[in-house]
């Protein structure tokens, strides 16, 4: 008996060839009806025998397009309409959107093969794409995902492209960014002043030669401009560092092939899989030493004093064409002055990057929003995202026990990401960056407006950090919307708790550099018990004073001086401090501590890392965030298993006293114990502390979160030791452990809070409000 059903498929189902897939499947099964996009997903109106429609639904779920994600499938019975065929109809843009916007997808093998085929009409065309690859998030203006709602709407399809677009059997059937050399975007090379030099294939060839000649190229890529130089050219790299004001921070390197990556780095199976994935992120790999082949050599100035290299493969057709001609690796770093947002259009790039780039390789496809490269590393054979952007954003993460309220969480001050909670989904934005300048703040506010427009959300609440001076906090307080405050470390913990789908009470270790505490001091070495209904601050590192506050973040000698003064007071051992360049500065800092002028109380584990790094003469001044701690990590010897003593001071909160550890480090230095051994013993002490407190608390689940757990040596050894002691460790994987995960955690914690307030059983521990 013939039946008619309406099937609504929700999830990431637009821009992945879902309607063509449905069209082909329905015709194969001889079903009749229509399929279209709407703002909720893909809607199918289908008629046929009930058993055939049952088979149809099963095959949709089993054979869906590879980049699609089905989050929901709703079926309702309708009165038979009498369709004569099955076809795709125009999209419906009315209503409240629930469909997911896909991230940009790296170019597929089929498109690459066509681009390199001299007999193909898209031979060497740098904007080739299909339903399986190409731009999505970086070009969409609104839902549903149709060409009219993307930046491709300015390009009228030629007859050949239109024929492919309308052919259900073609791979480009309803591929919204479809283009060819006749009707699509074009490439152009500009000089330093914006004057055109050449176009299309010539532009790429000349740009390649300029890179070989040691010039800096500003390349308009997929989600913004990148700065490109030859990865083997020491002088070009030094010039880029000088112009970009990036003294020592590592650059990412794009390699032409996996073979060349393996020549320079150790690559595990899972790392290779991630590099070759559709997301195509930057992956942190261990560098090999002693590379002799000049063609694939990378300069020592790319990642100085760093055993890791940020590596990626070409992910757009334009990158592939550049790398094909170059034959060797290039630096591909964000097109900005340090700490500013990426440039996305030519006018902006010429204005802001003219002091950096010698030439500009641009194209005519507008970029709607900046989307930087994502960064991941592998921890215990699992992917850990450190920067969530291209390839991952803005795919949401579902949360449990969702409230009906919608809200926007505005993240932290550093590594800012905003998030929108709508229904049971949290949509995390692309990486925004540090809100330390006017350009970044404008980008932050523009991203909030952008997400509100795309997802049509009028928030019931704005969720922000406790810190009153954060730009994100100030943004919330000047808007006439109800707000929810979430303490920084609780946001980290809530994010890890929800991502790992934990249930019941857990023990949470949250270590980072800076987080505003309930007592208005700077936290960063915190221990909580946590579940959806309650939390308790149970332990903290002994606090000490930071002379100069924020200045100490870049000058680790200040952290060390603060700790030494806390131990020795006026008898501070000056020879242990490296202020040889300015003894007067040391005297001034000690006076600040003596008179408590511009000193800030902290329990920060990040600053303890800095202090030890300075004490071991590894890093006194940081040129980028986390440098001192990284130098300490890189110095550690994996063969050392001993650790230092520490003491626990009982009270309302257990205080972990670091003084015994520092006294033993002083003794080791006097004995001239190698720095590598001291670093290992320091790390091992932290691990032993976590095990000791885990045993004392007695909860099976242990969370490890916060920026300090980007330290692979610390994290992997802690995981192993917890498992050895029959605990179940959980750490961040898809949500960054650093402040890039704060907005998701704010959303989760606010959801917990609202749920518990409704049930009247949420407990805010008064002991935290000191």
Helices and strands as residue ranges (DSSP letters): E 2-12, H 18-28, E 32-38, E 41-49, H 50-63, E 69-78, E 86-88, H 109-115, G 147-149, G 151-154, H 159-166, E 187-190, E 196-199, H 200-212, E 217-220, E 225-230, H 234-244, E 252-255, H 258-264, E 265-266, H 269-275, E 282-287, G 294-296, E 308-313, H 317-326, E 330-334, H 346-353, E 359-363, E 375-379, E 382-387, E 397-398, E 407-409, E 419-422, E 425-428, H 438-455, E 461-465, H 471-477, E 483-486, H 488-499, E 506-516, E 522-530, E 535-541, E 544-547, H 551-554, H 556-568, G 569-571, G 574-576, H 583-595, E 599-602, H 605-615, H 627-635, E 647-649, E 654-657, H 659-670, H 675-697, E 701-705, G 707-710, H 712-724, E 728-731, G 739-741, H 742-759, G 766-768
